[in-house]
Amino acid sequence: MEQKINIVFKAQQAYKYILRKNNAAQRIAKLRDLKSAIQKHEDQIYKALQSDLRKSAFESAVTELIFIYGEIDFAIKNLSGWMSPRRIGKTFSNPFAKNRIYYEPKGVCLIIAPWNYPFQLTMSPLISAIAAGNCAIVKPSELSPATSKVVHLIINDAFKEQEIACFEGKADVSTALLKLPFDHIFFTGSTEIGKVVMEAAAKNLTSVTLELGGKSPTIIDKNVDLTKAAEKIAWGKLVNSGQTCIAPDYVFVHERQLDEFVGLYKAAATKMYFKAEDKIDPKSYGKIISPKHFERLKGLLDEAVEQGARIDFGGTFDENTQTINPVVLSKVTKGSKVMEE
């Protein structure tokens, strides 16, 4: 695999000087080729997302495909303007010059994609790379293998390897790729792996874009409509079974409204994702990506409870289906890992 990676990388290093001369019409044609390939394999994308994350067709459309179709169309509409030189004012050091900013391709880009939105978060940076006139190597996540295979198929259908290539595999493939002197690396994933990517990039002075996880708070003012707040928080938290880097993780609510909020949140979650009061609907609610992630999340909850946290709603785990029902914790201690991960 490493030999093949090196061959493709060298081919892209040579081809980037040809590709950078492409005009807007040529780049737009490539974006349309990508869109056509996605449309051709759309049914396979839905099946892959169902296999990897048990995403419903509706959720896959809303959180994966519609974003990508919209982003391609937006790039096509605006690409000519993006490529045009931008006039800027004179400065003290060059008062008689005509000043322009010219936007140029980076060269050869590496895109390392995550597993939680395995189609959208692979294609989105790829669209930007194509629009900017770059070559790219894409590494989908091995934790979402069905979607990875479809991504590989789409890229092979739409592009030659010297322009856009896709390599599937485990961490050893990413390690081999990170040894190479890319012109830019785009990584989406955990902070822990983000540090590894940044360290590898530094050895080649490669610029990076790191889209890492966070711990997102939600603050509810005591004067807001609590029902609407609970409904929106429930959807934002539970879409993709909570596996979203910008999902609301914890809530600040007035203590006198805590019980009311928990009740409203439970009602919203039940309406969206349950067949009966205590039975999750697998047709609308997804699964945790892997047994390892399932055990990690269960461990965080168990530890929090041992340290004094209270389960106000949910807390049911099904190891066989990798399903964790929606959970609300209160009285969580500050040092608890569930407040850090």
Salt bridges, closest charged atoms under 4 A:
GLU2 OE2 - LYS179 NZ 3.67
GLU64 OE2 - LYS55 NZ 2.54
ASP73 OD1 - LYS35 NZ 2.77
GLU104 OE1 - ARG20 NH2 3.48
GLU142 OE1 - LYS139 NZ 3.14
ASP157 OD2 - LYS40 NZ 3.36
ASP157 OD2 - HIS41 NE2 2.57
GLU161 OE1 - LYS4 NZ 2.94
GLU163 OE2 - LYS30 NZ 3.17
ASP183 OD2 - LYS16 NZ 3.01
ASP249 OD1 - LYS215 NZ 3.91
ASP249 OD1 - LYS237 NZ 3.05
GLU277 OE2 - LYS266 NZ 3.58
ASP302 OD2 - LYS298 NZ 3.04
ASP312 OD1 - ARG310 NE 2.59
GLU341 OE1 - ARG296 NH1 3.10
